[in-house]
Amino acid sequence: MTDSCKITPCEASGYLEDSFEGLGRGFSEITELSRSAQNIVLKAKRYGRLWLLKGASPESRSEGTMAMLRKELEVMLKVNGDGVVKAWSLEEVPGYGPCIVMEWVEGLTLDQWLALSPKSGERIRVAQEIVMAVGRIHRCGVVHRDLKPTNIIVTALDSSPVIIDFGLADTFTHTVLKQAAGTRGYISREQAAGALPDVRNDIYSLGVVLAGMGHGLMWSHVIRRCLGPINRRYADTDELLRALERPRKAARWITAVLGVSLAGAGLWLCVDKAIESARATTEVAAQEAADANRRADSLAKQLAASEVEMAARNEAMRQRVALVADSARSAGAASAALMEERDAMQVKDKKITAAIDEGTRRLDRVWEAGAMKYLAENSAVIDRTADYSTESMSVEKSRYMKELAGRFTVEDLARIEGALNERIDRNYAKWIEKKNQMISND
């Protein structure tokens, strides 16, 4: 067990004296933040700093609720570490009874922070730090069981996420609060059915949280696996973190490919410029040939008195004209070759585009025949139908790629397959959006 998982006595150092530099041990400026049928949450001041207090509401105080408070404190002390709210003790607060004393975390809930539209890089960092914090909780033998945006605080100081509210957290060693618990829309099926604590219950909740952080298609397949059946989810947060990193590496690779594509576009510009230059060279060569002929005629008239000298000069001029004519023909041939190459590449691009369009239509037909139909008619089987339809699209894609195998190069086939994979992810994203809407409507 790591040091962050050890329970430390809250008063081992004698720090909590009746007075501290003239400041009393009792709480002052107590403000009620929230109240439910079970709990009351307070903000208070002591020793010149703010604290968060959590106790049982007056109407629910019983031996059972006191046991639940003690369990929550024990769990929080066990997972005391980075990314987790720190707890200190269970103390009697006049007028409110026994309360858990916790640090005050200044910041915004995750949903409030997302409403400020942080940059993509910040959202990715916070998402990964949330998963790492949950991993630290799991390594201490604890399952949180109530992960959701309102139980994650993004600090005002450095925008670091902090996990709060361990009221529903559970371990294998505790015997109280073993019934089904959690928040609708974030709780897994097996947790709702009252199954034993399992870190994969929190993996499901993390999938819902990640889906709401606006990362689009980049993490769609990761979220899909988090929300799948328990035996298909990521086994732990380490595996989930590795899966979150893979799309970022792929994005960097795509950026490099786009750079090559842009370079290719620049090459087209160079080809066009070369064609124009060849045309200009041809025109100049033709003009030079005409000028040479005119000069030859003039010299012939001037040297009529000397036939030998005339013949020599005429021969020299004819050789020059022939050389210029050869240059003109070579330039014209080069221009024609460049134009032919450009036309061939344009035809090739049209064939690839047509192949992508046909593949997209096939995938859409498979999707419409499967998941989207059930979304409209039978919402109870959304997960199973979406997974089946996604697999059907993959099968249809493989069949279609085999049809294209003899008609395109390996590079062209990779380009077509990449476009079809994006279409599969886009169709699945429609399912995620629909599912979230249905959860909100419920």
C-alpha positions, 0 to 999 in steps of 0.5 A: 500500500502506498503512503497516500493510502495510509490512514493518519491520525488527525491529531497525532502531532497535537496541532489542534489545540484549544487555541492557536495564535489567539484563534479558537478551535471552534468553527465560526462564520458557518454557512449552509451550502446544501441540505438533503434528506440525508446530509447537510453541507457547510462552509466554516472558518477556523484557524484563519482558513476555510473548511468544508463540513459534512454531517447528517441532517437533523431528521435523518440522524441515527446509528445507521447514518453515523456509521455511514459518516464514519465509513466515508471518513475512513475511505477519504483518509485511506485515499488521501493524495493528489487529486482527491479532497483531503479529510481531517476528522469527525468532530462535533459541531454545535448545532449540527452534530458530528461532521466530517472536517474537509479542506475547502477546495476553491474552484468550479465544478467540471460542468461549470468549468466546461461552460467557460469553453476552455481550449482543447489542450486544457480539456485533454489535460484535465480529462487525463488527470481525472482518470489518473486521480481515479486510478489512485483511488482504485489502487487504495482498494476503493471504488467511488461509485458516484463519478459525475461532473458535480463531484469533480472540482477544477481548482481556481489556482491551476485548473487541476481536477479534485475528486470529491464526495465519497458518500457512496464510495465502497470497499470490500472490507466495509459492511454498510451501504452495500445496496445499489447506489449512484446517479442516474445517467452515470451509473453502470447496469451492474452497479444499479443492480447492486453488484459487488464493488468493481473498478469497472463501474467507475470506468463506465462513469468515466466514459460518460464524463469523457463523452461530455467534455467535447472531444468529438471523434478523437475519443469516440471509440474509447468512450464506446468501450467504457460504456460497453458490457463490463467484460469488454470495458478497460480493466483499469485506469492505466489501460484507459490512459493508454487508450486516451493517448493513442488518438493524440499520437494518431492526430500528430501522425495525421498532421504530418500527413496533412503537411505532406498533402499541402506539400503535394498541393505546392507541387501542383503549383510548381507543375502549373508554373513549369507548364507556363514556363515551357510554353513561354520557352517555346514561344521565345524559341520560335521567335529566335528561329524567325529572327535567325532566318531574317538575319540569314537572308540579310547576310546572304545578300551582303556576302553575295560577292564571296560564294565560299564565305557565303556558303560557310556562313549560311551553313553556320546559320542553318546549324544554329537555326536547327539547334534552336528548332530542336530546343523549341521541339524539346520544350514543347514535348516537355510541356505536353508531358507535364500536362499529360501527367497532371491530367492523369493525376486528376483522373486518379483523384476523381476515381478515389473520390468516387470510391470513397463516395460509394463506400460511404453510401454502403456504410450509411445503408448498413447503419440506417438498416441497423442502429438508427432504426432501433434508436427510433423504435426500441431504445431499450437495446441501444447499446447492443444494436449500436455495437452490432451495427458498428461491427456490420459497418466494419464487415461491409467496409472489409468487403468493399475494400476487397472489391477495390484491391485490384483497382488501386495502389496500396497508398490509394487503398489506405486513403480510401480506408481512412475516409471510411473509418472516419465515416464509421466513427461519425455514424457512431457519434450520432448514436452517442448524441442520441443516447445522451439526449435520451438520458437527459430526457429521462 
